[in-house]
Amino acid sequence: MNRYKKEFDKYLSIEKNASHYTIENYLRDITQLECFLKDNALCLAEGEVDAGRIDEKAIRFFLGHLYKGHKKASIARKLASIKAFLRFLVRKGFLSENHAEFISYPKIEKYLPTVLTVDEAKVLVEADISRKFKKISLFTTLRDRAILEVLYSSGIRVSELAGLNMRDVDLNQGIIRALGKGNKERIAMLGSKAQDALKAYLEKRKQLPFAKNTEAVFLGVRGERIYPRAVQRLVKEAAGIGGVSKDPTPHSLRHTFATHLLDAGADLRTIQEMLGHASLSTTQKYTKVSVQRLLEVYDKAHPRAKKVRG
């Protein structure tokens, strides 16, 4: 399997031009399948998993195991990874048949994204993380504030934030260049609060010896590029400190960014461009028009609408 995974890694990187995080997710899913099959003594040859022996029964057994503790959206993604991997092996002649090709995806639950109010977003991005961690450094405090402000101000994905490099930041114009899905680059805007927070962080970053050896904007305490999981923990901690009763994620701030723009009168096409969506229908799914916004539009547009709502 290791040989095949290395070939798949090369294919995703060179031929598909997939992002680092997309490749990482694909390989993580394939490795999870490999470990499951190995633990259950399935599809083995000389003690290792033989990709040529991965049949439909083994894949369904793995998916059945996932149903016990994973959301359907997560299971669907893992199945997509398996299908892509086996399809690649068939195309390259390593396998004669893709046994995952006709396995149906689970029906994914429809849900409304977590969207914060303006007040909730404010207390979250301004939360004093140092209150929870007494030994937290000034570097970490400034970094965390900058991360939260940038996420809410720009609407970029957590993977895009973690992938930011120093050359992507232009504080003079108040913009950042985000590398999105399919390695498509777009310009994201920063508000004044985000610019101030990012500038303060970058000034402190310059003083750290280990920061000179990396181009990453946001660094961990050991000088490595920050991981998305660390950002996810940060958002949850900030929500708790700020007293936000909802359970937001970095993606919630992306939803919130889009919804607040929509509520303020921005059109969907503009929001689509800011979010980096290829399709307008995707933007419509990511944004949630508030009832108040709908009522306001109705009151202004309909000739016999109520002019005052109590």
N, C-alpha and C positions, 0 to 999 in steps of 0.2 A: 504493500500500500504506500509506503514512503516514497518509492520511485514515482508512482502515479500521482501522488499529491504534489511532488516537486514539479512534475510536468504540467499539472493543472495550474499551479501557482504561476509558472512561467507563461502559460497561455493567457491567463487572466490579466497579467501585468503587461505583456507585450502586444498580444493580438487584440484583446478586448479593451486595453487601456483602462482597466478598472482601478478605482481608488484603493489606497492602502487599507482602509477600513472595510471596504467591500470584500477584498481578498481575504482579509483576516476573518470575517464572518463566515465566508464560504468554507475556508479550511477548518475553522472551529467546528462547524456543523459536520463536516466529513469525518473529522477526528472523533467527534462524539459517537457517530455511527460505528466507527472502527472499534472504539473502546467497548461499546455495548456488545457488539458481535463477539469480540474477544472474551469478554467477561462471561458470556453465555455459551461459549464454545461453538460458535456458529461460523460457517464459511471459512474455516481454518485450513491452512496447509503448512505443515512443519511449525505449528505453534503461532503462526501469524495469519492475519486476515488476508485471504486471497480475493482480490476484486473480481476475478472471474467467477467466483462462486456466490457472489451477492445476488440472490434471486428475489423475486417478488415476495415470497413468504418471509424471508429474513427482514426485508424492508418494512413489511406490514407489522411484524413482530416488534420492531424498533419503534414504529409510530404508535403502536398500541401502548407501549411503555411510556411514551411521552405524554399521552392523554391523561396520565395520572397526576401530573404536576405542572403542565405547561398550558398556556393559552393557545387557542386555535391559530391565532396569527403567528405565534412563534413556531408552531408545528408546520404551518404552511410554508414558512420561510425555510425551515430545515429540509422539508421535502423538495422545495425548489432547488436548494443547494445540491441535494443528492441527484436529482434529475439532471442538473447541469453537469455534474461531475461524471456521471455514467454516460451522458450524451457525448461528452468530450472523449471519453475512453473509446466509445464506439467509432467516433469520427476518425480517431487516430489509429484505429485498427487493433487496439489493445483488448477490446471486447467485441463479441459478435452481436450482442443484444443488450438493450437498455431495459432492464426489468422494472424500472420505476416509471417508465413513460406513461403507462395507462392507469396509474394509481391516482385517484381523484384527490384534489385538495379538500381539506375540511372547510365547511361553510363558516366563514369568519363572522363573529358577532359584530353587529353594528353598535357603535357607542359614540356618545358625544365627547369630544376632547375636553380636557380640563382647561378652562379659561379663567383667568384671574380678573377681578375688577381692577379699575385704575388704582384704587386705594390698596388693594392686596398686592398688586405688582410693586407699588411704591415701597411698602414696608418690607417686601421680600428683597428687593435689590439694595435697600439701605440697611438691611439687618447687620448688626454688629456681631460677626462670627466670633470675635475674640472673647465675647462674654461667656461662650461655652468652653473655650479652650484657653486656659490661663497662660500657657507657655507659648502661645502662637506668636510668630515673629511679625514684624512690621511688613516684611516682604510678602508673607502669606496673606496678611490682612488686606494689603493693597491689591494683591493679585485677585483675591476672591471678590472684592468689590468690583474690580474691572471686569471680571468674567461675567458677573451677574448683570452689570450695566450693559455690556456689549451684547449679551444674549437677547435682552429685552429691547434694546435700542435698534438692533440690526435685523433680528428675526432669523439669524443664521442657525444652521443645525449644529448640534454638539460636536459632531465629527468635523465640521468645517471650522469650528472654533479651535478644537484641539490641533487641527492641521495648519493653523495660521503661522506664517513665517514673518520675520521682521520686514522683509521687502513688500509684504502685502498691506502694510499699515501706512496710511498717509494722513497724519494728524493735521497737516496744513489745510487739506481739503475736507477733512472729517469723513474719510471713507476707508473701507478695507476691501481687499479683493478676496472673495471666498471661492474656494475650489469645491464645487458641488458634485452631484451624481454624474457619472460619465465623464469626470474630469472637466466639466464645463465651468468656466470662470465667470463670475459676475461681480458687479460692484454693490456693496452694501453700505448703507449710510449709518453714521454715528451721530447721535444727538449730543448736545453740549455736555450733559451729565456724563455720558459714556466717554466722550473725548477727555474730559477732566480726569476721570477715574483711570483711563488707560494711560494718560500722560504721567500721572503720579506713579503708577505701577512701573512703567518703562524707565522712569528716572531711577527708581530703586533697583530695578533689574540690572542696570548698567554698572552698579556698584558691586555686584556679586561676581567673584572670580569664575565660578563655573558657568556663568551665563555667556562668557566670551566664546565658548566652544560649541554653541548650538545656534541655529537660526530660528528655532521655535519661539513664538511669542510668549506663550504661557508654559511655565516650567513647574515641575514638581520640586519638592524640597531638596532632592538630590541632583537637580539640574537636568533631569530628563524631560522630554516633552510630556505635558500633562495628559493623562488618560481620560477618555470620556466618562468612565465610571466614577472617577474622582469628581468630575463636574456634576454628575448626577447626585452624588452624596452631598455636595455643596448646596445644591438647590433645595434638597430636602431639609438640610440643617438650617438654612436661611429661612425656609417656610416655618419651621418649628419655632425658631427664635423670634420671628416676626409675628407669631400668633396666627398664621394663616391656617384655617381649618381644613382646607383642601390638601390634596396630596400631589403637588405639582412635580413635573420633571423638566429637564431642559427643553423638551419638545413642547411642554405646556407654555413656556415663555414664547416659543415660536407661534403657537396658536394665538396667544394673548396679543402679541405684536400685530398679527394680521387682523384680529377682531377689533382692536382698538383703532387701527387705521380705518377699517370699514365703518365703524361707528362714527368716526369723525368726518366721514364723507369721501374718503379715498375710493376710487373705482377699482373694480376687480382686476382689470388689466394691469394697472399700476402695481397692485399687490402681487399679482402673478409674477411680474418682473422682479420685484424685490425678493420674493421667496425662491425664485429660480425654478419655477414649475414649467415644464414643457407644455402642459395642457391646462386650459382654464378650468376644466372640470375638476382637476386636482385641487386647484385653489379654492373652488367652491366647497369641497369636502373639508379642507383645512380651516376654513373660516366659519365662524358661527355668528350670524347676524342676530344681535340682541332683539328681544321683543320691543324694547323701547325704541330702537332704531327703526323698526318696521312701522311702529305706530306713528312716529314722527313723519316718516315719508308718506304714509297714508293720509295723515291729517293735512299735509301740505299739498298733496296731489289730487285727492278726491274732492269733487265739487260739493258733495253733501256730507263730508266727514265732520266729525265733532271737532270744533276748534279748541276746546278746553277739555282736558281730561283730569278728573279728580281722583 
